[in-house]
Amino acid sequence: MITVASGHEKHEKNENGGRAAVKPHTGGIPDLGRALVHALRNTGILVLYQDQDLRVLWAQNVPKAWAAGDVTGKTDSDFLPPAQAERMISAKQAVLDTGQPESLEITFPNDGGQRWFEVWIDLDKTPEADTNGIVTTAVDITEQKRREQTLRALLRELSHRSKNLLAIIQSIATQTGRYSGSIDTFLSRFRGRLQSLASSQDLVTSSNWRGADLRELVISQVARYSPDTKRAVVFEGINPYLNPNAALHIGLALHELAVNSVSYGALSQSGGFVTVAAEKIEGAENEPSLSLSWTETLGRPANKRGEKRFGSVALEHVVPTSLNGTASFSIDNDTLRYELVVPGDSFEID
């Protein structure tokens, strides 16, 4: 315990419950006390020493958020905003009444944000257990609070994205089961689609959830079936950055197109290739949109349009609906063309 001499009279309760003056300590701050005071100046820790009437006898490291000038001789209500002063005074009165320490957090407006302080309030007693005054210690915890707020925001975002991902998986499982004739067929197709989703998710995660580069997304999906992507894919037009939701769904569409191409189309032929083109167009209500097309020459007779499979359902309905866009899928003689148009909130161009 550090004993502080102030020049002010300290008080103790008299027999009638009032506060009577007692002789102040003399001799100033001991050498140890002086050393600790000097050390405090380098810590940024606020310390207030107040008498039993809550008048400041001594202060160190008072931040501007608390007071603009000297607080000596003042009470909390003289230099703190009303709401903070009320909380501080209430806590200090409780310490005086019970002798038990109190702690609380208080905030101050600061340049459009908040500054947070963690505060501890203790009694200072003499060796005879008489009350000298109140010691208030406070530490700025603004950065800690901001980190906590950022972490909470990230956890909320992670929860939201996880729910979206689970909804996509559920939809894939349901639709795959609907268009699979056997358990083995279902498992084979479902595993392929999950791996496609995982590949797209890896790109999204590596970008800190910003999304995925379209060209990189195309290459990652086609490379799973055709290792020579430099030959297998001709990329034309712009290279937008897709948001996470667009990356996952467009990745699923690219997977279905790649699987179909390896089975029946250009990628099933020696020297075959597909052309992926992207351009910014004017969409509904003159809003910017992205037009993404996949064109290839088929190597085998195409599946009859009347035979619906999950691949075509995903391309024509699931993906465009999930992105609030439109899609068209056509086979003209031996040329397959798929075009997906998505609104501007699904992508950005650097």
C-alpha positions, 0 to 999 in steps of 0.5 A, a space after each residue: 500500500 502506498 500512503 499519499 500525502 496531499 495537503 488536504 485533510 482526510 476524513 473518517 466516520 465519527 460516532 454520529 455517522 458523519 465524516 470528521 477530519 483527521 490529521 493528514 499524513 506528512 513526509 510526502 511520498 516514500 522513495 518506493 512510492 516515488 519510484 512507482 509513480 515514475 514507473 506509472 508514467 510509462 505504462 499509460 495506466 490511469 490512477 486516481 486517489 480520492 478522499 472519502 468525499 471523492 475529491 481527487 487528491 492525486 492523479 496520474 495518466 489521466 487520458 483526454 477521454 476522461 478530462 481535458 485538464 488537471 482534475 485535482 480537487 475535483 469529483 467525478 461529476 466535475 470532469 466525467 460525462 454524466 452517465 459515466 460519472 453516475 456509474 463511477 460514483 455509485 461504484 465508489 460509494 459501494 466500496 466506501 460502504 462495504 469495503 469490498 472492491 468493485 470493477 466495471 467497464 466504461 465507454 467514451 465517444 471517440 472520433 465516431 467510435 468508442 474508447 473502452 476502459 476497464 476500471 478497478 476501485 479499491 479502499 486505501 486503508 492505514 495499518 490500523 484499518 482506518 480508511 484513507 481514501 479511494 484508489 481508482 485504476 483504469 486501463 484502456 481496453 479499446 483494442 481488445 474490445 475491437 478485436 472481440 467485436 471483429 471476432 464476433 462478426 467473423 463468427 457470425 459470418 462463418 455461421 451464415 456461410 456455413 449454413 449456406 454451404 450446408 443448404 447447397 450440399 442438401 440441395 445437391 444430395 436431394 437432386 442427385 438422388 432424384 436423378 440417380 438410378 442406383 446407390 452406386 450411381 448416386 454415391 459416384 455423382 454425389 462425391 464428384 459434386 462434393 469434391 467440386 464444391 470443396 475445390 471452389 470453397 478452397 479458393 474462397 477460403 484462401 481469399 479470406 472469404 472475398 470470393 474467387 477469380 473466375 479464370 482460376 475457378 474455371 481452371 480448378 474445375 476443368 483440371 480435375 478431369 483434364 490435366 492439360 488445361 492450357 490446351 483444354 480451355 480457351 479463356 476469352 474476355 474479362 476476368 471478374 472476381 466472383 463473390 463467395 456465393 457466385 463462386 460456389 454455384 458457378 463452380 458447380 455449373 463448371 463441374 457439370 459442364 466439365 463432366 459432360 465434356 469429358 463424357 460426350 464433348 470436346 474433352 473426350 476427344 484428342 486435341 479437343 478444347 472448350 471456350 469460356 468467355 466472359 463479358 460485362 453487359 447491360 442487364 435488367 434495368 440497365 444494371 451491369 451484369 456478367 455474361 459467362 458462356 461455355 462453348 464446345 464441339 460434341 464428340 458423341 451424340 448428345 443426350 436427348 433434351 427430354 431426358 432430364 438429368 441433375 446436370 441440366 437441372 443444375 445448369 438451367 435452374 439451380 445455379 441461375 436461381 441461386 444467383 438471381 440470374 438467367 441461363 440458356 442451354 442449347 445443342 445445335 448440331 454438334 455444338 453445345 453452348 451454355 450461357 449464364 447471366 448474373 447481376 452485378 452484385 455477384 462480381 467485381 472487376 479490378 
